[in-house]
């Protein structure tokens, strides 16, 4: 299944005006890098978010639909995925902002 272009448009609109983001095609979908580091993306119908283990635990307790990112059979710690259709506007923005906040804490290359 190809990635959901409507979800990608939604994510692109949410990131519009935020500095440092670059869109790249990857993993059969799209990824948005923040200052060269993977931050958020779209895989099939899922919003992919990079949250770090602590924030992932907090938000997955808040949002039942948020689960560990697993597109290869090996879950990635601190990464989450959620069906884009399951996200209302507030939840979507909270997840994208939390991902941006986390990635900004990562050391430079």
ChimeraX attribute file (.defattr): number of C-alpha atoms within 10 A of each C-alpha:
attribute: neighborCount
match mode: 1-to-1
recipient: residues
	/A:1	8
	/A:2	9
	/A:3	16
	/A:4	17
	/A:5	14
	/A:6	12
	/A:7	20
	/A:8	23
	/A:9	12
	/A:10	13
	/A:11	20
	/A:12	16
	/A:13	10
	/A:14	15
	/A:15	19
	/A:16	9
	/A:17	9
	/A:18	9
	/A:19	9
	/A:20	12
	/A:21	21
	/A:22	16
	/A:23	14
	/A:24	13
	/A:25	11
	/A:26	12
	/A:27	13
	/A:28	12
	/A:29	19
	/A:30	21
	/A:31	24
	/A:32	25
	/A:33	18
	/A:34	19
	/A:35	15
	/A:36	12
	/A:37	18
	/A:38	19
	/A:39	26
	/A:40	28
	/A:41	27
	/A:42	28
	/A:43	25
	/A:44	20
	/A:45	20
	/A:46	23
	/A:47	28
	/A:48	29
	/A:49	29
	/A:50	26
	/A:51	26
	/A:52	18
	/A:53	14
	/A:54	10
	/A:55	17
	/A:56	23
	/A:57	16
	/A:58	11
	/A:59	19
	/A:60	16
	/A:61	12
	/A:62	11
	/A:63	13
	/A:64	9
	/A:65	16
	/A:66	24
	/A:67	19
	/A:68	21
	/A:69	22
	/A:70	14
	/A:71	11
	/A:72	7
	/A:73	7
	/A:74	9
	/A:75	13
	/A:76	15
	/A:77	15
	/A:78	18
	/A:79	22
	/A:80	28
	/A:81	24
	/A:82	24
	/A:83	17
	/A:84	22
	/A:85	12
	/A:86	14
	/A:87	18
	/A:88	9
	/A:89	10
	/A:90	8
	/A:91	14
	/A:92	19
	/A:93	15
	/A:94	13
	/A:95	25
	/A:96	22
	/A:97	18
	/A:98	20
	/A:99	25
	/A:100	22
	/A:101	14
	/A:102	17
	/A:103	20
	/A:104	14
	/A:105	8
	/A:106	10
	/A:107	7
	/A:108	8
	/A:109	6
